[in-house]
Amino acid sequence: MAGDKSSRAVWGSWLVFADESGQGLRPPKGRTWARTGQTPILPVAYRGSGRVSIAALLCVKPGQRTWLIYRTLTYHRRKNEPKGFGEQAFQALLSAAHAQPGGPISLVWDSLPKHVSTTMRTWITAHEHWLSVYRLPPYAPDLNPAEGIWSALRTRLVNFTVDDIDQLADLIRSRLKPMQYQSDLLNGFIAATGLTLDAL
């Protein structure tokens, strides 16, 4: 991880891995059982267009339950509507992570423009009494446990059928919410990177 802060800064804090993803109205394809010669057909209305953006935080601390905190943002392609998460949305999400598990945060995320903008860096500096930030190396998704959230979500969205982007947003939230209570699943995302809770 990039950064010149002492490793002492993470002691006693929550280690928070952040990542973003998105989903349009075209569902991921999956296999299913069917009678020979009777291919299942799922009707998809595709009324309108748009995209659901998702930002997630995987919050880890030895001796504590692993937390998943997420937010969704629905883009309907309307005038002046944000296409994805901006600085204010990220700030609100990080503030929620500070309030919900409680305590200081050591944030690990990539170098997307919104993460390293002047606005974001100024806000981070103003909150450095509870927030330390470390950046992942470029092109290193295998080091980020939060990537596992999207793999698990895709398996729960296979062959979905919805009428519009708002129904898709509801579906995504309904698939993410149960994951918040599956500690073994969340800890599995961490293990898949080679990290262990004891090492943290």
CYANA upper distance limits for C-alpha pairs under 8 A (distance plus 0.5 A):
  1 MET  CA    134 TYR  CA      6.70
  1 MET  CA    135 ARG  CA      6.20
  1 MET  CA    136 LEU  CA      5.45
  1 MET  CA    137 PRO  CA      6.64
  2 ALA  CA    134 TYR  CA      6.27
  2 ALA  CA    135 ARG  CA      5.56
  2 ALA  CA    136 LEU  CA      6.65
  2 ALA  CA    137 PRO  CA      7.16
  3 GLY  CA    133 VAL  CA      8.31
  3 GLY  CA    134 TYR  CA      6.06
  3 GLY  CA    135 ARG  CA      7.31
  5 LYS  CA      9 ALA  CA      7.42
  7 SER  CA     11 TRP  CA      7.86
  9 ALA  CA     13 SER  CA      8.29
  9 ALA  CA    106 SER  CA      8.15
  9 ALA  CA    132 SER  CA      7.81
 10 VAL  CA     14 TRP  CA      7.98
 10 VAL  CA     15 LEU  CA      7.68
 10 VAL  CA    105 ILE  CA      8.19
 10 VAL  CA    106 SER  CA      6.30
 10 VAL  CA    132 SER  CA      8.37
 12 GLY  CA    104 PRO  CA      8.14
 13 SER  CA     61 LYS  CA      7.68
 13 SER  CA    103 GLY  CA      6.83
 13 SER  CA    104 PRO  CA      5.36
 13 SER  CA    105 ILE  CA      5.71
 13 SER  CA    106 SER  CA      6.76
 14 TRP  CA     59 CYS  CA      6.64
 14 TRP  CA     60 VAL  CA      6.13
 14 TRP  CA     61 LYS  CA      5.69
 14 TRP  CA    103 GLY  CA      7.59
 14 TRP  CA    104 PRO  CA      6.79
 14 TRP  CA    105 ILE  CA      5.31
 14 TRP  CA    106 SER  CA      6.47
 15 LEU  CA     59 CYS  CA      6.27
 15 LEU  CA     60 VAL  CA      5.63
 15 LEU  CA     61 LYS  CA      6.79
 15 LEU  CA    105 ILE  CA      6.61
 15 LEU  CA    106 SER  CA      5.40
 15 LEU  CA    107 LEU  CA      6.63
 15 LEU  CA    108 VAL  CA      7.89
 16 VAL  CA     57 LEU  CA      6.66
 16 VAL  CA     58 LEU  CA      6.00
 16 VAL  CA     59 CYS  CA      4.89
 16 VAL  CA     60 VAL  CA      6.71
 16 VAL  CA    105 ILE  CA      7.08
 16 VAL  CA    106 SER  CA      6.44
 16 VAL  CA    107 LEU  CA      5.26
 16 VAL  CA    108 VAL  CA      6.47
 17 PHE  CA     57 LEU  CA      6.06
 17 PHE  CA     58 LEU  CA      5.59
 17 PHE  CA     59 CYS  CA      7.02
 17 PHE  CA    107 LEU  CA      6.59
 17 PHE  CA    108 VAL  CA      5.37
 17 PHE  CA    109 TRP  CA      6.60
 17 PHE  CA    144 ASN  CA      7.10
 17 PHE  CA    145 PRO  CA      7.28
 17 PHE  CA    146 ALA  CA      6.42
 18 ALA  CA     55 ALA  CA      7.90
 18 ALA  CA     56 ALA  CA      6.28
 18 ALA  CA     57 LEU  CA      5.07
 18 ALA  CA     58 LEU  CA      6.99
 18 ALA  CA    107 LEU  CA      7.79
 18 ALA  CA    108 VAL  CA      6.80
 18 ALA  CA    109 TRP  CA      5.72
 18 ALA  CA    144 ASN  CA      8.44
 18 ALA  CA    146 ALA  CA      6.65
 19 ASP  CA     55 ALA  CA      6.44
 19 ASP  CA     56 ALA  CA      6.18
 19 ASP  CA     57 LEU  CA      7.29
 19 ASP  CA    109 TRP  CA      7.16
 19 ASP  CA    110 ASP  CA      8.30
 19 ASP  CA    146 ALA  CA      6.43
 19 ASP  CA    147 GLU  CA      7.34
 20 GLU  CA     53 SER  CA      7.81
 20 GLU  CA     54 ILE  CA      6.04
 20 GLU  CA     55 ALA  CA      4.84
 20 GLU  CA     56 ALA  CA      6.77
 21 SER  CA     53 SER  CA      6.47
 21 SER  CA     54 ILE  CA      5.75
 21 SER  CA     55 ALA  CA      7.05
 21 SER  CA    150 TRP  CA      7.64
 22 GLY  CA     51 ARG  CA      7.26
 22 GLY  CA     52 VAL  CA      5.93
 22 GLY  CA     53 SER  CA      4.75
 22 GLY  CA     54 ILE  CA      6.10
 23 GLN  CA     51 ARG  CA      6.24
 23 GLN  CA     52 VAL  CA      5.81
 23 GLN  CA     53 SER  CA      7.16
 24 GLY  CA     49 SER  CA      8.28
 24 GLY  CA     50 GLY  CA      6.88
 24 GLY  CA     51 ARG  CA      5.04
 24 GLY  CA     52 VAL  CA      6.85
 24 GLY  CA    165 ILE  CA      8.16
 25 LEU  CA     46 TYR  CA      7.14
 25 LEU  CA     49 SER  CA      7.51
 25 LEU  CA     50 GLY  CA      7.91
 25 LEU  CA     51 ARG  CA      7.65
 25 LEU  CA    162 VAL  CA      8.34
 25 LEU  CA    164 ASP  CA      7.97
 25 LEU  CA    165 ILE  CA      7.15
 25 LEU  CA    168 LEU  CA      7.77
 27 PRO  CA    157 LEU  CA      7.53
 27 PRO  CA    158 VAL  CA      6.87
 27 PRO  CA    159 ASN  CA      6.01
 27 PRO  CA    160 PHE  CA      6.31
 27 PRO  CA    161 THR  CA      8.16
 28 PRO  CA    154 ARG  CA      7.39
 28 PRO  CA    157 LEU  CA      7.38
 28 PRO  CA    158 VAL  CA      5.66
 28 PRO  CA    159 ASN  CA      6.53
 28 PRO  CA    160 PHE  CA      8.37
 29 LYS  CA    158 VAL  CA      6.08
 29 LYS  CA    159 ASN  CA      5.95
 30 GLY  CA    158 VAL  CA      5.92
 30 GLY  CA    159 ASN  CA      6.73
 34 ALA  CA     38 GLN  CA      6.95
 34 ALA  CA     39 THR  CA      7.07
 34 ALA  CA     40 PRO  CA      7.31
 35 ARG  CA     39 THR  CA      8.00
 42 LEU  CA    159 ASN  CA      8.03
 42 LEU  CA    161 THR  CA      7.34
 43 PRO  CA    161 THR  CA      7.26
 44 VAL  CA    161 THR  CA      6.01
 44 VAL  CA    162 VAL  CA      7.00
 44 VAL  CA    163 ASP  CA      7.36
 45 ALA  CA    161 THR  CA      8.45
 45 ALA  CA    162 VAL  CA      7.50
 45 ALA  CA    163 ASP  CA      5.70
 45 ALA  CA    164 ASP  CA      8.06
 46 TYR  CA    162 VAL  CA      8.10
 46 TYR  CA    163 ASP  CA      6.45
 46 TYR  CA    164 ASP  CA      6.68
 47 ARG  CA    163 ASP  CA      6.49
 47 ARG  CA    164 ASP  CA      5.86
 48 GLY  CA     76 HIS  CA      8.42
 48 GLY  CA    164 ASP  CA      6.84
 48 GLY  CA    165 ILE  CA      7.93
 49 SER  CA     76 HIS  CA      6.95
 49 SER  CA     77 ARG  CA      7.72
 49 SER  CA    164 ASP  CA      7.79
 49 SER  CA    165 ILE  CA      7.09
 50 GLY  CA     74 THR  CA      7.93
 50 GLY  CA     75 TYR  CA      5.73
 50 GLY  CA     76 HIS  CA      5.10
 50 GLY  CA     77 ARG  CA      6.21
 50 GLY  CA    165 ILE  CA      6.66
 51 ARG  CA     74 THR  CA      6.59
 51 ARG  CA     75 TYR  CA      5.71
 51 ARG  CA     76 HIS  CA      7.42
 51 ARG  CA     83 LYS  CA      8.46
 51 ARG  CA    165 ILE  CA      7.26
 52 VAL  CA     72 THR  CA      7.15
 52 VAL  CA     73 LEU  CA      6.22
 52 VAL  CA     74 THR  CA      5.07
 52 VAL  CA     75 TYR  CA      6.63
 52 VAL  CA    165 ILE  CA      7.77
 52 VAL  CA    168 LEU  CA      8.04
 52 VAL  CA    169 ALA  CA      6.59
 53 SER  CA     72 THR  CA      6.11
 53 SER  CA     73 LEU  CA      5.58
 53 SER  CA     74 THR  CA      6.84
 53 SER  CA     75 TYR  CA      8.17
 53 SER  CA     83 LYS  CA      8.48
 53 SER  CA     84 GLY  CA      6.34
 53 SER  CA     85 PHE  CA      7.81
 54 ILE  CA     70 TYR  CA      7.54
 54 ILE  CA     71 ARG  CA      6.36
 54 ILE  CA     72 THR  CA      5.03
 54 ILE  CA     73 LEU  CA      6.95
 55 ALA  CA     70 TYR  CA      6.07
 55 ALA  CA     71 ARG  CA      5.96
 55 ALA  CA     72 THR  CA      6.98
 55 ALA  CA     85 PHE  CA      8.15
 56 ALA  CA     68 LEU  CA      7.48
 56 ALA  CA     69 ILE  CA      6.20
 56 ALA  CA     70 TYR  CA      4.70
 56 ALA  CA     71 ARG  CA      7.08
 56 ALA  CA    146 ALA  CA      7.67
 57 LEU  CA     67 TRP  CA      8.39
 57 LEU  CA     68 LEU  CA      6.27
 57 LEU  CA     69 ILE  CA      5.64
 57 LEU  CA     70 TYR  CA      6.69
 57 LEU  CA     97 ALA  CA      8.24
 57 LEU  CA    146 ALA  CA      7.38
 58 LEU  CA     66 THR  CA      7.75
 58 LEU  CA     67 TRP  CA      6.37
 58 LEU  CA     68 LEU  CA      5.40
 58 LEU  CA     69 ILE  CA      7.20
 58 LEU  CA    145 PRO  CA      7.95
 58 LEU  CA    146 ALA  CA      6.37
 58 LEU  CA    186 LEU  CA      8.24
 59 CYS  CA     66 THR  CA      6.23
 59 CYS  CA     67 TRP  CA      5.39
 59 CYS  CA     68 LEU  CA      6.81
 59 CYS  CA     69 ILE  CA      8.31
 59 CYS  CA     97 ALA  CA      8.35
 60 VAL  CA     64 GLN  CA      7.91
 60 VAL  CA     65 ARG  CA      7.97
 60 VAL  CA     66 THR  CA      5.55
 60 VAL  CA     67 TRP  CA      7.21
 60 VAL  CA    197 LEU  CA      8.34
 61 LYS  CA     65 ARG  CA      7.95
 61 LYS  CA     66 THR  CA      7.44
 61 LYS  CA    197 LEU  CA      7.85
 61 LYS  CA    200 LEU  CA      7.87
 62 PRO  CA    197 LEU  CA      6.16
 62 PRO  CA    198 ASP  CA      7.15
 62 PRO  CA    200 LEU  CA      7.32
 65 ARG  CA    183 SER  CA      7.31
 66 THR  CA    183 SER  CA      6.47
 66 THR  CA    186 LEU  CA      7.25
 66 THR  CA    187 ASN  CA      7.51
 67 TRP  CA    101 PRO  CA      7.96
 67 TRP  CA    180 GLN  CA      6.99
 67 TRP  CA    183 SER  CA      8.26
 67 TRP  CA    186 LEU  CA      8.37
 68 LEU  CA    179 MET  CA      8.03
 68 LEU  CA    180 GLN  CA      5.65
 68 LEU  CA    186 LEU  CA      8.18
 69 ILE  CA     97 ALA  CA      7.48
 69 ILE  CA    180 GLN  CA      7.96
 70 TYR  CA     93 LEU  CA      8.12
 71 ARG  CA     93 LEU  CA      7.80
 72 THR  CA    169 ALA  CA      7.83
 72 THR  CA    173 ARG  CA      8.17
 73 LEU  CA     84 GLY  CA      7.16
 73 LEU  CA     85 PHE  CA      7.68
 74 THR  CA     83 LYS  CA      8.44
 74 THR  CA    165 ILE  CA      7.85
 74 THR  CA    166 ASP  CA      7.68
 74 THR  CA    169 ALA  CA      7.24
 75 TYR  CA     81 GLU  CA      7.20
 75 TYR  CA     82 PRO  CA      7.17
 75 TYR  CA     83 LYS  CA      6.01
 75 TYR  CA     84 GLY  CA      7.86
 76 HIS  CA     81 GLU  CA      8.06
 76 HIS  CA    165 ILE  CA      7.67
 77 ARG  CA     81 GLU  CA      7.32
 77 ARG  CA     83 LYS  CA      8.18
 82 PRO  CA     86 GLY  CA      8.38
 85 PHE  CA     89 ALA  CA      6.14
 85 PHE  CA     90 PHE  CA      7.14
 86 GLY  CA     90 PHE  CA      6.84
 86 GLY  CA    114 LYS  CA      6.76
 87 GLU  CA     91 GLN  CA      6.62
 87 GLU  CA    114 LYS  CA      6.50
 87 GLU  CA    115 HIS  CA      7.92
 87 GLU  CA    119 THR  CA      7.61
 87 GLU  CA    120 MET  CA      6.46
 88 GLN  CA     92 ALA  CA      6.72
 89 ALA  CA     93 LEU  CA      6.77
 90 PHE  CA     94 LEU  CA      6.67
 91 GLN  CA     95 SER  CA      6.59
 91 GLN  CA    120 MET  CA      8.46
 91 GLN  CA    123 TRP  CA      8.37
 92 ALA  CA     96 ALA  CA      6.70
 93 LEU  CA     97 ALA  CA      6.90
 94 LEU  CA     98 HIS  CA      6.78
 95 SER  CA     99 ALA  CA      6.74
 96 ALA  CA    100 GLN  CA      6.40
 97 ALA  CA    101 PRO  CA      6.80
 97 ALA  CA    102 GLY  CA      7.86
 97 ALA  CA    105 ILE  CA      8.49
 98 HIS  CA    102 GLY  CA      5.81
 98 HIS  CA    103 GLY  CA      6.60
 98 HIS  CA    104 PRO  CA      7.05
 98 HIS  CA    105 ILE  CA      7.14
 98 HIS  CA    130 TRP  CA      8.35
 99 ALA  CA    103 GLY  CA      8.03
103 GLY  CA    130 TRP  CA      7.70
104 PRO  CA    129 HIS  CA      8.23
104 PRO  CA    130 TRP  CA      4.79
104 PRO  CA    131 LEU  CA      6.48
105 ILE  CA    130 TRP  CA      6.46
105 ILE  CA    131 LEU  CA      5.47
105 ILE  CA    132 SER  CA      6.81
106 SER  CA    131 LEU  CA      6.45
106 SER  CA    132 SER  CA      5.22
106 SER  CA    133 VAL  CA      6.30
106 SER  CA    134 TYR  CA      7.81
107 LEU  CA    131 LEU  CA      7.60
107 LEU  CA    132 SER  CA      6.53
107 LEU  CA    133 VAL  CA      5.21
107 LEU  CA    134 TYR  CA      6.51
108 VAL  CA    133 VAL  CA      6.57
108 VAL  CA    134 TYR  CA      5.36
108 VAL  CA    135 ARG  CA      6.13
108 VAL  CA    136 LEU  CA      7.12
109 TRP  CA    133 VAL  CA      8.34
109 TRP  CA    134 TYR  CA      7.18
109 TRP  CA    135 ARG  CA      5.68
109 TRP  CA    136 LEU  CA      6.23
109 TRP  CA    144 ASN  CA      8.41
110 ASP  CA    115 HIS  CA      7.93
110 ASP  CA    135 ARG  CA      5.77
110 ASP  CA    136 LEU  CA      5.49
110 ASP  CA    137 PRO  CA      7.70
110 ASP  CA    138 PRO  CA      7.77
111 SER  CA    115 HIS  CA      6.40
111 SER  CA    116 VAL  CA      6.67
111 SER  CA    135 ARG  CA      6.96
111 SER  CA    136 LEU  CA      7.84
111 SER  CA    138 PRO  CA      8.08
112 LEU  CA    116 VAL  CA      7.12
113 PRO  CA    117 SER  CA      6.32
114 LYS  CA    120 MET  CA      7.51
115 HIS  CA    120 MET  CA      6.70
115 HIS  CA    121 ARG  CA      8.24
116 VAL  CA    120 MET  CA      6.66
116 VAL  CA    121 ARG  CA      6.60
117 SER  CA    121 ARG  CA      6.62
118 THR  CA    122 THR  CA      6.52
119 THR  CA    123 TRP  CA      6.83
120 MET  CA    124 ILE  CA      6.64
121 ARG  CA    125 THR  CA      6.66
122 THR  CA    126 ALA  CA      6.82
123 TRP  CA    127 HIS  CA      6.96
124 ILE  CA    128 GLU  CA      6.49
124 ILE  CA    131 LEU  CA      7.37
124 ILE  CA    132 SER  CA      8.37
124 ILE  CA    133 VAL  CA      8.48
127 HIS  CA    131 LEU  CA      6.33
128 GLU  CA    132 SER  CA      6.50
136 LEU  CA    140 ALA  CA      7.41
136 LEU  CA    143 LEU  CA      8.24
136 LEU  CA    144 ASN  CA      8.47
140 ALA  CA    144 ASN  CA      7.89
141 PRO  CA    147 GLU  CA      7.12
142 ASP  CA    147 GLU  CA      8.08
142 ASP  CA    193 THR  CA      6.57
143 LEU  CA    193 THR  CA      6.01
144 ASN  CA    190 ILE  CA      8.50
144 ASN  CA    193 THR  CA      7.42
145 PRO  CA    149 ILE  CA      8.33
145 PRO  CA    189 PHE  CA      5.51
145 PRO  CA    190 ILE  CA      5.36
145 PRO  CA    191 ALA  CA      8.46
145 PRO  CA    192 ALA  CA      7.73
145 PRO  CA    193 THR  CA      6.70
146 ALA  CA    150 TRP  CA      8.17
146 ALA  CA    189 PHE  CA      7.45
147 GLU  CA    151 SER  CA      7.49
147 GLU  CA    189 PHE  CA      8.22
148 GLY  CA    152 ALA  CA      6.78
148 GLY  CA    189 PHE  CA      5.67
149 ILE  CA    153 LEU  CA      6.56
149 ILE  CA    186 LEU  CA      8.46
149 ILE  CA    189 PHE  CA      7.89
150 TRP  CA    154 ARG  CA      6.57
151 SER  CA    155 THR  CA      7.17
152 ALA  CA    156 ARG  CA      7.18
153 LEU  CA    157 LEU  CA      6.85
153 LEU  CA    172 ILE  CA      8.41
153 LEU  CA    175 ARG  CA      7.37
153 LEU  CA    176 LEU  CA      7.49
154 ARG  CA    158 VAL  CA      6.73
156 ARG  CA    175 ARG  CA      7.07
157 LEU  CA    172 ILE  CA      8.15
157 LEU  CA    175 ARG  CA      8.35
162 VAL  CA    167 GLN  CA      6.39
162 VAL  CA    168 LEU  CA      6.62
163 ASP  CA    167 GLN  CA      7.04
163 ASP  CA    168 LEU  CA      8.48
164 ASP  CA    168 LEU  CA      7.05
165 ILE  CA    169 ALA  CA      6.76
166 ASP  CA    170 ASP  CA      6.87
167 GLN  CA    171 LEU  CA      6.67
168 LEU  CA    172 ILE  CA      6.65
169 ALA  CA    173 ARG  CA      6.80
170 ASP  CA    174 SER  CA      6.67
171 LEU  CA    175 ARG  CA      6.81
172 ILE  CA    176 LEU  CA      6.69
173 ARG  CA    177 LYS  CA      6.50
174 SER  CA    178 PRO  CA      7.83
175 ARG  CA    179 MET  CA      7.81
176 LEU  CA    180 GLN  CA      7.47
177 LYS  CA    181 TYR  CA      8.18
178 PRO  CA    182 GLN  CA      7.40
179 MET  CA    183 SER  CA      8.41
179 MET  CA    185 LEU  CA      7.93
179 MET  CA    186 LEU  CA      8.08
182 GLN  CA    186 LEU  CA      6.93
183 SER  CA    187 ASN  CA      6.46
184 ASP  CA    188 GLY  CA      6.54
185 LEU  CA    189 PHE  CA      7.15
186 LEU  CA    190 ILE  CA      7.39
187 ASN  CA    191 ALA  CA      6.80
188 GLY  CA    192 ALA  CA      6.59
189 PHE  CA    193 THR  CA      7.56
190 ILE  CA    194 GLY  CA      7.58
190 ILE  CA    195 LEU  CA      6.36
190 ILE  CA    196 THR  CA      7.39
191 ALA  CA    195 LEU  CA      5.92
191 ALA  CA    196 THR  CA      6.47
195 LEU  CA    199 ALA  CA      7.38
195 LEU  CA    200 LEU  CA      8.23
196 THR  CA    200 LEU  CA      7.09
